[in-house]
Amino acid sequence: MATGGESPGSGGGEDKLPSRRQSEANKKLKYISLAILVIQNASLILSIRYVRTLPGDRFFTTSAVVMAEVLKVFTCLIIIMFQKKGNIRDFVALLFDSIAVQYWDTLKLAVPSLIYTLQNNLQYVAISNLPAATFQVTYQLKILTTALFSVLMLRKSLSRVQWISLLLLFAGVAIVQLEQDGSKQKEAIVSSANQNYFKGLVAVVVSCLSSGFAGVYFEKILKGSSASVWIRNVQLGIFGTLLGLLGLLWNDGPAIAEKGFLFGYTSMVWGVIFNQAFGGLLVAVVVKYADNILKGFATSFSIIVSTVMSIYLFGFHVDLLFTLGAGLVIGAVYMYSLPKPAAAPASSSSLSSSSNRSGDNHGDSETDAFLPKPQEKEKGN
């Protein structure tokens, strides 16, 4: 009897040990996820700003957008091939079924792909004309646009804290714009590049609007879809490449015909393209281990990193108004990511994921757009 009594006890101790180890491993993964999210968010914006303000030949941003899409599709195809253990027949059959046979699902992605392509081009325009810190703060308006489109298109409800955070977000961005309106002449003196602040501001606002709509539209049309994250990336990438090429021909066709597709490409430019192509995929995988609060904290912390780095890299001037505005935005982002008090956690989770889907791009992040839908899991439960 003693032996029988010891066995369950020892078995319970053994069960607790793997559970504790798993908990510690998940905690480490969360911190690693936080670091990756912050680095990707801040480095993409800072690196784009850096390469677009360097003296010398400037690369064509339209070609960079196309190249990033091609690399993204190529990477996803390799991953799918790896999942099929190198079986060419299964690989081709899966692609044919997902893209050609289920052509209606593929065509549904044309709209968000068009908007994401537009958004990626607008980000280059905005960052080329705005200080990196100002862009990072202003770009958080995508949370506001995503929330509004979610309420209008998906009939989602927001908590009182989320509505307050959206008001604080708008107020913070407005204060930063007022500050920049008074000091943009200083910025123009610091930078040797020819910049148009108003052009950059319009670009980032339109990018936020397109980001919010694309994320919510994507969620609406693909709710209940069983396709993998990599297949969705391939489908989006096909349209993104084709639409990017059309934009390239329309905007820079004659110049590219004369100078070449890779004109102005340096190692730094390639670094930006790889960051844009693989950074989003990396974050899409990593973000599975990060909860909404962690994602909000990562976004807030990346604003601080971008601001500090902008001071050293670009001579960015931080005054009281910018600090106040940025502080409101950071607080609003964190508040918005807090879970709802009990009512409908699914709504908060899906809304937070749809805001991240926009693109992050880079910038945004567009990273969460390719994640398996949390709603599907909830439906299954």
ABEGO torsion letter per residue (X at the ends): XAAAAAAAAAAAAAAAAAAAAAAAAAAAAAAAAAAAAAAAAAAAAAAAAAAAABBEBBBBAAAAAAAAAAAAAAAAAAAAAAAAGGBAAAAAAAAAAAAAABAAAAAAAAAAAAAAAAAAAAAAAAAAABBAAAAAAAAAAAAAAAAAAAAAAAGBBBBAAAAAAAAAAAAAAAAAAAAAAAAAAAAAAABABBBBAAAAAAAAAAAAAAAAAAAAAAAAAABGBABBAAAAAAAAAAAAAAAAAAAAAAAAAAAAAAAEAABGBBAAAAAAAAAAAAAAAAAAAAAAABBAAAAAAAAAAAAAAAAAAAAAAAGBBBBAAAAAAAAAAAAAAAAAABBBAGBBAAAAAAAAAAAAAAGAGEABEGAAAABBBAAAAAAAX
